[in-house]
Each structure stands twice: as C-alpha cells, then as structure tokens.
Amino acid sequence: IKYKESIGKGTPIPDLPEVKRVKETQKHISSVLYKEDLGTGIPTPVTPEIERVKRNQEHISSVLYKEGLGTGIPTPVTPEMERVRRNQENISSVLYKEGLGIGTPVPVTPEMERVKRNQENFSSVLYKEDVGRATPTPVTPEIERVKRNQENFSSVLYKEDLGTGTPTPVTPEIERVKRNQENFSSVFF
C-alpha cells in the first residue's frame, strides 16, 4: 500500500520502437481483442482430407464414441484369458490376501541364514551394533589413489585448490559443436 505514496509525477517518455512492438504483440495475444477487425473468411471446399479429419474427431469424441456401437461378437474364454484374470485378482490391492489358505513351512537352510545375516548388516539401524574389533590394513598406493579420487568426487571439495587452466584456441570444430549445442538447447546462453 505504501509503495505508491511518494511516487511523484514522473517524466513522460516517447514510445520507443521496442515498446510499440510489445504493445502490438499484447493486442494480438489479448483474449478479448483477437477477434476484432476479423472480417469475412473465405470458405474452403470440403476435401476428402477434411472428411477424414471430421470422422476421426467423431471417433475421438468422448460423447459420440459409443453411439451406433451395435452388437459385439462374443469370444470364447481361453486358458490365456483365465490366466490373465487370475493374475489380475492377485495383483489387486484389495483381493491379494483373500482366501490365502495354510502355508507350507520351509526348513531354514544355511543359505537362508546367510541372507538373514546380510539383511541385518544392510539395516540402517543395526549395521553398527556389535561392530567388534577389526584387522588394520596397510595403506597401499592403490588405497591412496582411491582416497584422492573420492576427494575429487566430493561435491564440496571438487573446486578447492583448482589452479589455473590452459586456454584452448577456438577451432572450427569447436565452433561447429557450439552451433549444434545452440540448436539442441531450449534456453540460449
């Protein structure tokens, strides 16, 4: 409310060509003015292409697509259709537990024990409980290289101690790539 209190009169400026262009564009875009001064149109003959488009529009219409449907031909229920129907019932979020029946117990195998232990290791809560003692490993050149790479991948540290770059000349190939990038880009830089 207070932003208009101390405005003053201001200095009128003439409409610049850019301002005129924007005003004209606004007139064309306006939802009220776009039909003014429309004039009379020239009727076009009904071509086979226009007929085809009209028929397609009638088929696409959400109101007319069932008119004049006629009677269908019943198809026999095939084993494939039965299978799909059973799968749909299994997929249903409401029916998938109905009529479950009694399960068959499975013996606990060593593989299942291993998987259970792995699941406990993957748990975000339990993975540090009962850590125990570890065996220290020597720092090898390979471990040093991996650590340096991890620092380079870090989103925080990758620009620290950047140093100076070596400028490259703009070659015709680079110019071509830049033009292609502009063609692909939806926003020009």
C-alpha positions as CSV (number, residue, x, y, z in Angstrom):
1,I,0.0,0.0,0.0
2,K,2.8,2.4,0.9
3,Y,4.9,1.9,-2.3
4,K,2.8,4.5,-4.3
5,E,2.8,7.2,-1.6
6,S,6.0,9.1,-2.6
7,I,5.9,8.5,-6.4
8,G,5.6,12.0,-7.8
9,K,4.6,12.9,-11.3
10,G,7.5,11.4,-13.3
11,T,8.7,12.3,-16.8
12,P,6.8,11.1,-19.8
13,I,9.0,9.4,-22.4
14,P,8.0,8.8,-26.1
15,D,7.2,5.2,-27.1
16,L,10.3,3.5,-28.2
17,P,10.1,1.1,-31.1
18,E,10.5,-1.9,-28.7
19,V,7.7,-0.6,-26.5
20,K,5.5,-0.2,-29.6
21,R,6.3,-3.7,-30.7
22,V,5.4,-5.1,-27.3
23,K,2.1,-3.2,-27.2
24,E,1.2,-4.6,-30.7
25,T,2.1,-8.1,-29.5
26,Q,-0.1,-7.7,-26.4
27,K,-3.0,-6.7,-28.7
28,H,-2.6,-9.8,-30.7
29,I,-2.3,-12.0,-27.6
30,S,-5.3,-10.4,-25.9
31,S,-8.2,-12.9,-25.5
32,V,-10.6,-10.0,-25.9
33,L,-9.2,-8.2,-28.9
34,Y,-8.0,-11.1,-31.0
35,K,-11.3,-11.3,-32.9
36,E,-11.7,-7.5,-33.6
37,D,-11.4,-6.5,-37.2
38,L,-11.7,-10.1,-38.2
39,G,-13.5,-9.6,-41.5
40,T,-15.2,-12.3,-43.5
41,G,-13.4,-15.5,-44.2
42,I,-13.1,-17.4,-47.5
43,P,-14.9,-20.7,-47.4
44,T,-12.8,-23.7,-48.3
45,P,-14.2,-26.7,-50.2
46,V,-14.8,-29.9,-48.3
47,T,-11.9,-32.2,-49.4
48,P,-11.6,-35.9,-48.7
49,E,-8.9,-35.0,-46.1
50,I,-11.3,-32.7,-44.2
51,E,-13.9,-35.5,-44.3
52,R,-11.4,-37.9,-42.8
53,V,-10.5,-35.5,-40.1
54,K,-14.2,-34.9,-39.2
55,R,-14.8,-38.7,-39.0
56,N,-11.7,-39.0,-36.7
57,Q,-12.9,-36.2,-34.5
58,E,-16.3,-38.0,-34.1
59,H,-14.4,-41.2,-33.1
60,I,-12.2,-39.4,-30.7
61,S,-15.2,-37.5,-29.1
62,S,-15.9,-38.7,-25.5
63,V,-19.6,-38.3,-26.1
64,L,-20.1,-39.9,-29.5
65,Y,-17.6,-42.8,-29.4
66,K,-20.3,-45.3,-28.2
67,E,-23.2,-44.1,-30.5
68,G,-24.1,-46.7,-33.1
69,L,-22.0,-49.3,-31.5
70,G,-24.1,-52.3,-32.4
71,T,-23.8,-55.8,-31.0
72,G,-20.5,-57.5,-30.5
73,I,-19.3,-61.0,-31.2
74,P,-18.7,-62.9,-28.0
75,T,-15.3,-64.6,-27.8
76,P,-14.8,-67.9,-26.0
77,V,-12.9,-67.8,-22.7
78,T,-9.4,-69.2,-23.5
79,P,-6.9,-70.5,-21.0
80,E,-4.8,-67.4,-21.6
81,M,-7.7,-65.2,-20.6
82,E,-8.3,-67.3,-17.5
83,R,-4.6,-66.9,-16.6
84,V,-4.8,-63.1,-17.0
85,R,-7.9,-62.9,-14.9
86,R,-6.3,-64.9,-12.1
87,N,-3.2,-62.6,-12.3
88,Q,-5.4,-59.5,-12.1
89,E,-7.0,-60.9,-9.0
90,N,-3.6,-61.5,-7.5
91,I,-2.4,-58.0,-8.4
92,S,-5.5,-56.4,-6.9
93,S,-4.6,-54.4,-3.7
94,V,-7.8,-55.5,-2.1
95,L,-8.1,-59.1,-3.0
96,Y,-4.5,-60.3,-2.9
97,K,-4.8,-61.7,0.7
98,E,-8.3,-63.2,0.5
99,G,-8.5,-66.9,0.5
100,L,-4.9,-67.3,1.4
101,G,-5.1,-70.7,3.0
102,I,-2.4,-72.5,5.0
103,G,1.2,-72.1,4.1
104,T,3.8,-74.9,3.9
105,P,6.7,-74.4,6.3
106,V,10.1,-74.3,4.7
107,P,13.2,-75.6,6.6
108,V,15.8,-72.9,7.5
109,T,18.7,-73.7,5.2
110,P,22.3,-72.3,5.6
111,E,21.6,-70.0,2.6
112,M,18.6,-68.5,4.3
113,E,20.7,-68.0,7.5
114,R,23.3,-66.2,5.4
115,V,20.7,-64.0,3.8
116,K,19.2,-63.1,7.2
117,R,22.6,-62.1,8.5
118,N,23.2,-59.9,5.4
119,Q,19.8,-58.3,5.8
120,E,20.8,-57.4,9.4
121,N,24.0,-55.9,8.0
122,F,22.1,-53.8,5.5
123,S,19.7,-52.5,8.1
124,S,20.2,-48.7,8.6
125,V,19.6,-49.1,12.3
126,L,21.5,-52.2,13.2
127,Y,24.6,-52.1,10.8
128,K,26.9,-50.5,13.5
129,E,25.7,-52.6,16.5
130,D,28.2,-55.1,17.8
131,V,30.9,-54.0,15.5
132,G,33.7,-55.8,17.3
133,R,37.4,-55.4,16.5
134,A,38.8,-55.0,13.0
135,T,42.1,-56.0,11.5
136,P,44.0,-52.9,10.3
137,T,45.1,-53.0,6.7
138,P,48.2,-51.2,5.4
139,V,47.7,-48.0,3.4
140,T,48.8,-49.1,-0.1
141,P,49.3,-46.8,-3.1
142,E,46.0,-48.1,-4.6
143,I,44.1,-47.1,-1.4
144,E,45.8,-43.6,-1.6
145,R,44.7,-43.3,-5.2
146,V,41.1,-44.2,-4.3
147,K,41.1,-41.7,-1.5
148,R,42.3,-39.0,-3.8
149,N,39.6,-39.9,-6.3
150,Q,37.0,-39.8,-3.6
151,E,38.1,-36.3,-2.7
152,N,37.7,-35.3,-6.4
153,F,34.2,-36.8,-6.5
154,S,33.1,-34.9,-3.3
155,S,30.5,-32.3,-4.1
156,V,32.1,-30.0,-1.5
157,L,35.8,-30.4,-2.3
158,Y,36.0,-30.6,-6.1
159,K,36.7,-26.9,-6.6
160,E,39.2,-26.4,-3.8
161,D,42.7,-25.7,-5.0
162,L,41.6,-25.5,-8.6
163,G,44.6,-23.8,-10.1
164,T,44.8,-22.1,-13.4
165,G,43.5,-23.6,-16.6
166,T,45.2,-23.7,-20.0
167,P,43.2,-21.7,-22.6
168,T,42.5,-23.5,-25.9
169,P,42.1,-21.8,-29.2
170,V,38.6,-21.7,-30.8
171,T,38.9,-24.1,-33.7
172,P,36.3,-24.6,-36.5
173,E,35.3,-27.9,-34.8
174,I,34.6,-26.1,-31.5
175,E,32.5,-23.5,-33.4
176,R,30.5,-26.3,-35.1
177,V,29.9,-28.0,-31.7
178,K,28.7,-24.7,-30.2
179,R,26.3,-24.1,-33.0
180,N,24.9,-27.7,-32.6
181,Q,24.5,-27.1,-28.8
182,E,22.5,-24.0,-29.5
183,N,20.3,-26.0,-31.8
184,F,19.7,-28.6,-29.1
185,S,19.4,-26.1,-26.2
186,S,15.9,-24.8,-25.3
187,V,17.4,-21.9,-23.5
188,F,20.1,-19.7,-25.2
189,F,23.0,-18.6,-23.0
